[in-house]
Amino acid sequence: MAIKNAFYAQSGGVTAVINASAAGVLETARAHPNKIGTVFAGRNGIIGALTEDLIDTSAESAEAIRALRHTPSGAFGSCRYKLKSLEQNRREYERLIEVFKAHDIGYFFYNGGGDSADTCLKVSQLSSTLGYSLQAIHVPKTVDNDLPITDCCPGFGSVAKYIAVSTREASFDVASMSKTSTKVFVLEVMGRHAGWIAAAGGLASSPDCEIPIVILFPEIAFDKAKFLAKVDSYVKQYGYCSVVVSEGVKGEDGKFCQIKGFVTLLVMHN
């Protein structure tokens, strides 16, 4: 099989470990020079391919690539640019194939979340239709941990730890002032449709250090009466309570709730 070059790009919000995934791709490619030639990285995600703004990673030393394992943010730049469907914007996909052909690219690694996985599928389908040999591989990355057939997405572990620690420390602050001051702390977290990050807030409590925490998930419709009753019971039992609420929480009507609404609700209730 002829040696082909590869294209790698990062997409969406960067995480503490997205560069580690980049290192994994680049180091593995270098370990198989008989299959993969040069790995080009797209500057600012898929936009780098559309504008043919490519970074030749072979110019980087092995030490520099290894250092990516512990480097935060996105080394090659990322983007929030979702390609439309093939029917809506076929020309954009054809442009990608043009650039891939120009640089003899036979491997397409796209590091991102659900939209990136969808882009990989569409590019793969089009390349097959056009008769261009291309392997499109999605490299999972999303703090939301909501990718199908993916047990744990790189990035979730770091945000889970951050939320657990933040909830724990904020709860300690509220507990110390609850006698004469604030009794309820509200922490809004990411997760528009998946509650994994909100659930991580529960890790703040443990058998040896129990913390009263109410978690509101986007998968469960918000019930005002149950919510207030739970908060009341915790405040009466512990003197305070922490609330971890996902940004995607919806009411019984299916509409998104506003975080300020929870705060207002609690203030009026008390």
Secondary structure, 3 states (H helix, E strand, C coil): CCCEEEEEEECCCCCCCHHHHHHHHHHHHHCCCCCEEEEEEECCCHHHHHCCCEEEHHHCCHHHHHHHHHCCCCCCCCCCCCCCCCCCCHHHHHHHHHHHHHCCEEEEEEEECHHHHHHHHHHHHHHHHHCCCCEEEEEECCCCCCCCCCCCCCCHHHHHHHHHHHHHHHHHHHHHHCCCCCCEEEEEECCCCCCHHHHHHHHHCECCECCCEEEECCCCCCCHHHHHHHHHHHHHHHCCEEEEEECCCECCCCCECCHHHHHHHHHHHC
